[in-house]
Structures are given as structure tokens and as C-alpha cells.
Amino acid sequence: MSTPMPMHLPTPLSTLTIRPMTSADLDSVLLLESASFSEPWTKELYAHELNDNRLSEYRVVVAADAHPAEPPNVIAQGGWMLFGEEAHILTIAVQPEFRGQGIGRWLMLALMEETRQAGCSAVALEVRPSNETALSLYESLGFRLIGRRKRYYPDKEDALVLLLDGLDDPLLWEPFQRDLDRLSVRLAGKADFGDKEV
Ligand SMILES: CC(C)(COP(=O)(O)OP(=O)(O)OC[C@H]1O[C@@H](n2cnc3c(N)ncnc32)[C@H](O)[C@@H]1OP(=O)(O)O)[C@@H](O)C(=O)NCCC(=O)NCCS
């Protein structure tokens, strides 16, 4: 009798890359949205963000060897908006079958690095108190609680406001850079993220 395959094995990773999100990614991004959020963003909202919001930036994680003629398979996505020297993380999500392998941490660190390069000294975000996985990720990166927005989400759950500052201090950034390099080597096969050298 053959041994049954264990369930819920993580999907094997090919080499990944982080690149800017484009309109061609949106069908795949929407699948990831609906697998990740109770109130997913719409295609129109993403199209507006990509085409009309000059303060926001979005990135996707895809297989590095994906064929350009194939429809994109977005493994993770994240985005931020600049408010002067503060960046606000607008969204971050990883496909359920790819979670728990460091991709969320890698993407967060890559977004932080990009916002740092853009001149930001701090990154802020909102998170549901019930989202223990995301909270654990943010806390492990050093984000601290600075406030609570009452009944913030459409279902009336509060939002916790978290902040990480000091990103413009090279000494404080050093361990983040090491973590980013470590994950880039593991997930992208090199010490950079996407097509941008660090
Ligand atoms: C939050 C999310 C992006 C994390 O992505 P991920 O690729 O699974 O995260 P990683 O594998 O990089 O793990 C990073 C950290 O997250 C935490 N984490 C990951 N999976 C966890 C789990 N099942 N339970 C608790 N903490 C977990 C840990 O602190 C982990 O650090 P460690 O590996 O040193 O233990 C992902 O769970 C997701 O897409 N969730 C749905 C969308 C969402 O909630 N987005 C955030 C909105 S604020």
C-alpha cells in the first residue's frame, strides 16, 4: 500500500523576483485579494491606484522564470503610499499556499528598503487586532503600537496603528539589510530584490 501524501505541504518555490505591478497583473492580483481579505479591493480601485495615484507604488512577487507570454501568476503583492517622510503600507498579501516560507517578510523588507531609498524615515500601517499572523510579522520587524482607530474596518473591527521609525539611520537599517539579503539569496538566488540592486 502506498503511503498517503501529507496534506497542506507548502508549494515548492521556484526562484522568485519582485517587480512593479502592472495592469496585466490585475486578474491574478484580484484572486490573491479575494483569497486574503474579507473586503478585497476591486479591479477599478487597483486600476485607479496604478494609473492615477502618483504617490502610491505597488510590487508583485512572481516566478523569476515566468514566461512573458503567459498570464502572470502573482504569488504576493504589496504597496505603499508616501506621505512626506512617512510611508504608509496600503496592502500586503501572500497566496495562501505560499505562506510561512518567508515571502511576506521578504516583501515587507523590500518595500521598506524602497521607501527608505525614496527618503522615508518611517513606515506606518494599520492591522486588525485579530490578524495574529500579520501582527507577529510586524512585531518581529520592530513595528510598535502607536494608536488604535475605533471601528475602522467596514465590519467595524478596530485597527491598530503600527509604526517603525529610524529607517534613515544606517546603523538601525543594517540588520534589516542583512535580513533582506539573506531572504533574497534564499528566495531570489541573489542579494537584491527584483531588478533593483541594493
Ligand atoms: C501576513 C502575511 C502577508 C504573512 O506572509 P507569509 O509569507 O506567510 O509570512 P512569512 O512566512 O514571511 O512569516 C513572517 C512572520 O510572520 C509570522 N507568521 C507567519 N505565519 C504565521 C502563522 N501561521 N502564525 C503566526 N505567525 C506567523 C511569523 O512572525 C513569521 O516570522 P518567523 O518566520 O520568523 O516565525 C500572510 O499571512 C497573508 O497574506 N495574510 C493575509 C493577508 C493579510 O492579512 N495581510 C496583512 C494585512 S495588515
Ligand as a Chemical Component Dictionary entry (heavy atoms), coordinates in Angstrom:
data_LIG
# 
_chem_comp.id                   LIG 
_chem_comp.type                 NON-POLYMER 
_chem_comp.pdbx_formal_charge   0 
_chem_comp.three_letter_code    LIG 
# 
loop_
_chem_comp_atom.comp_id 
_chem_comp_atom.atom_id 
_chem_comp_atom.alt_atom_id 
_chem_comp_atom.type_symbol 
_chem_comp_atom.charge 
_chem_comp_atom.model_Cartn_x 
_chem_comp_atom.model_Cartn_y 
_chem_comp_atom.model_Cartn_z 
_chem_comp_atom.pdbx_ordinal 
LIG C1  C1  C 0 0.543  38.313 6.755  1  
LIG C2  C2  C 0 1.144  37.574 5.563  2  
LIG C3  C3  C 0 1.430  38.576 4.446  3  
LIG C4  C4  C 0 2.470  36.909 6.006  4  
LIG O1  O1  O 0 3.074  36.317 4.874  5  
LIG P1  P1  P 0 3.974  34.985 4.991  6  
LIG O2  O2  O 0 4.697  34.823 3.710  7  
LIG O3  O3  O 0 3.150  33.835 5.452  8  
LIG O4  O4  O 0 4.956  35.395 6.180  9  
LIG P2  P2  P 0 6.403  34.816 6.453  10 
LIG O5  O5  O 0 6.482  33.386 6.050  11 
LIG O6  O6  O 0 7.391  35.749 5.846  12 
LIG O7  O7  O 0 6.493  34.892 8.024  13 
LIG C5  C5  C 0 6.916  36.074 8.629  14 
LIG C6  C6  C 0 6.478  36.102 10.057 15 
LIG O8  O8  O 0 5.059  36.138 10.115 16 
LIG C7  C7  C 0 4.639  35.405 11.259 17 
LIG N1  N1  N 0 3.876  34.254 10.815 18 
LIG C8  C8  C 0 3.875  33.654 9.595  19 
LIG N2  N2  N 0 2.984  32.638 9.575  20 
LIG C9  C9  C 0 2.424  32.604 10.812 21 
LIG C10 C10 C 0 1.418  31.804 11.423 22 
LIG N3  N3  N 0 0.792  30.822 10.740 23 
LIG N4  N4  N 0 1.061  32.089 12.690 24 
LIG C11 C11 C 0 1.661  33.089 13.378 25 
LIG N5  N5  N 0 2.636  33.880 12.859 26 
LIG C12 C12 C 0 3.002  33.629 11.601 27 
LIG C13 C13 C 0 5.881  34.992 11.994 28 
LIG O9  O9  O 0 6.259  36.045 12.870 29 
LIG C14 C14 C 0 6.864  34.888 10.879 30 
LIG O10 O10 O 0 8.181  35.036 11.322 31 
LIG P3  P3  P 0 9.089  33.712 11.533 32 
LIG O11 O11 O 0 9.131  33.040 10.199 33 
LIG O12 O12 O 0 10.405 34.268 11.953 34 
LIG O13 O13 O 0 8.377  32.903 12.559 35 
LIG C15 C15 C 0 0.202  36.434 5.061  36 
LIG O14 O14 O 0 -0.160 35.641 6.165  37 
LIG C16 C16 C 0 -1.049 36.918 4.365  38 
LIG O15 O15 O 0 -1.060 37.148 3.152  39 
LIG N6  N6  N 0 -2.174 37.094 5.122  40 
LIG C17 C17 C 0 -3.443 37.538 4.533  41 
LIG C18 C18 C 0 -3.409 38.993 4.172  42 
LIG C19 C19 C 0 -3.091 39.852 5.387  43 
LIG O16 O16 O 0 -3.607 39.628 6.473  44 
LIG N7  N7  N 0 -2.271 40.889 5.164  45 
LIG C20 C20 C 0 -1.875 41.815 6.205  46 
LIG C21 C21 C 0 -2.898 42.872 6.345  47 
LIG S1  S1  S 0 -2.454 44.045 7.629  48 
# 
loop_
_chem_comp_bond.comp_id 
_chem_comp_bond.atom_id_1 
_chem_comp_bond.atom_id_2 
_chem_comp_bond.value_order 
_chem_comp_bond.pdbx_ordinal 
LIG C1  C2  SING 1  
LIG C2  C3  SING 2  
LIG C2  C4  SING 3  
LIG C2  C15 SING 4  
LIG C4  O1  SING 5  
LIG O1  P1  SING 6  
LIG P1  O2  DOUB 7  
LIG P1  O3  SING 8  
LIG P1  O4  SING 9  
LIG O4  P2  SING 10 
LIG P2  O5  DOUB 11 
LIG P2  O6  SING 12 
LIG P2  O7  SING 13 
LIG O7  C5  SING 14 
LIG C5  C6  SING 15 
LIG C6  O8  SING 16 
LIG C6  C14 SING 17 
LIG O8  C7  SING 18 
LIG C7  N1  SING 19 
LIG C7  C13 SING 20 
LIG N1  C8  SING 21 
LIG N1  C12 SING 22 
LIG C8  N2  DOUB 23 
LIG N2  C9  SING 24 
LIG C9  C10 SING 25 
LIG C9  C12 DOUB 26 
LIG C10 N3  SING 27 
LIG C10 N4  DOUB 28 
LIG N4  C11 SING 29 
LIG C11 N5  DOUB 30 
LIG N5  C12 SING 31 
LIG C13 O9  SING 32 
LIG C13 C14 SING 33 
LIG C14 O10 SING 34 
LIG O10 P3  SING 35 
LIG P3  O11 DOUB 36 
LIG P3  O12 SING 37 
LIG P3  O13 SING 38 
LIG C15 O14 SING 39 
LIG C15 C16 SING 40 
LIG C16 O15 DOUB 41 
LIG C16 N6  SING 42 
LIG N6  C17 SING 43 
LIG C17 C18 SING 44 
LIG C18 C19 SING 45 
LIG C19 O16 DOUB 46 
LIG C19 N7  SING 47 
LIG N7  C20 SING 48 
LIG C20 C21 SING 49 
LIG C21 S1  SING 50 
# 
